[in-house]
Amino acid sequence: MNKIALYFKESYYELVEKVTWPTWVQLQQSTVIVLVATVIITAMVWAMDFSSNQLLKLIYSLFK
């Protein structure tokens, strides 16, 4: 039981004293970067899905 208590004390100390937390501005900038990257990657996946769907429709229509 003593090891568990020591673990939690050390974990709390590390989170409070050793971790460098981002400022509010840094957090907002990182969030915007993640959102923009998500939108770009989503658009790329959508474009690839749409184009492959159209290509397959064309190929299937040739064999009807």
Secondary structure as a PSIPRED ss2 file (coil, helix, strand):
# PSIPRED VFORMAT (PSIPRED V4.0)

   1 M C   1.000  0.000  0.000
   2 N H   0.000  1.000  0.000
   3 K H   0.000  1.000  0.000
   4 I H   0.000  1.000  0.000
   5 A H   0.000  1.000  0.000
   6 L H   0.000  1.000  0.000
   7 Y H   0.000  1.000  0.000
   8 F H   0.000  1.000  0.000
   9 K H   0.000  1.000  0.000
  10 E H   0.000  1.000  0.000
  11 S H   0.000  1.000  0.000
  12 Y H   0.000  1.000  0.000
  13 Y H   0.000  1.000  0.000
  14 E H   0.000  1.000  0.000
  15 L H   0.000  1.000  0.000
  16 V H   0.000  1.000  0.000
  17 E H   0.000  1.000  0.000
  18 K H   0.000  1.000  0.000
  19 V C   1.000  0.000  0.000
  20 T C   1.000  0.000  0.000
  21 W C   1.000  0.000  0.000
  22 P C   1.000  0.000  0.000
  23 T C   1.000  0.000  0.000
  24 W H   0.000  1.000  0.000
  25 V H   0.000  1.000  0.000
  26 Q H   0.000  1.000  0.000
  27 L H   0.000  1.000  0.000
  28 Q H   0.000  1.000  0.000
  29 Q H   0.000  1.000  0.000
  30 S H   0.000  1.000  0.000
  31 T H   0.000  1.000  0.000
  32 V H   0.000  1.000  0.000
  33 I H   0.000  1.000  0.000
  34 V H   0.000  1.000  0.000
  35 L H   0.000  1.000  0.000
  36 V H   0.000  1.000  0.000
  37 A H   0.000  1.000  0.000
  38 T H   0.000  1.000  0.000
  39 V H   0.000  1.000  0.000
  40 I H   0.000  1.000  0.000
  41 I H   0.000  1.000  0.000
  42 T H   0.000  1.000  0.000
  43 A H   0.000  1.000  0.000
  44 M H   0.000  1.000  0.000
  45 V H   0.000  1.000  0.000
  46 W H   0.000  1.000  0.000
  47 A H   0.000  1.000  0.000
  48 M H   0.000  1.000  0.000
  49 D H   0.000  1.000  0.000
  50 F H   0.000  1.000  0.000
  51 S H   0.000  1.000  0.000
  52 S H   0.000  1.000  0.000
  53 N H   0.000  1.000  0.000
  54 Q H   0.000  1.000  0.000
  55 L H   0.000  1.000  0.000
  56 L H   0.000  1.000  0.000
  57 K H   0.000  1.000  0.000
  58 L H   0.000  1.000  0.000
  59 I H   0.000  1.000  0.000
  60 Y H   0.000  1.000  0.000
  61 S H   0.000  1.000  0.000
  62 L H   0.000  1.000  0.000
  63 F C   1.000  0.000  0.000
  64 K C   1.000  0.000  0.000
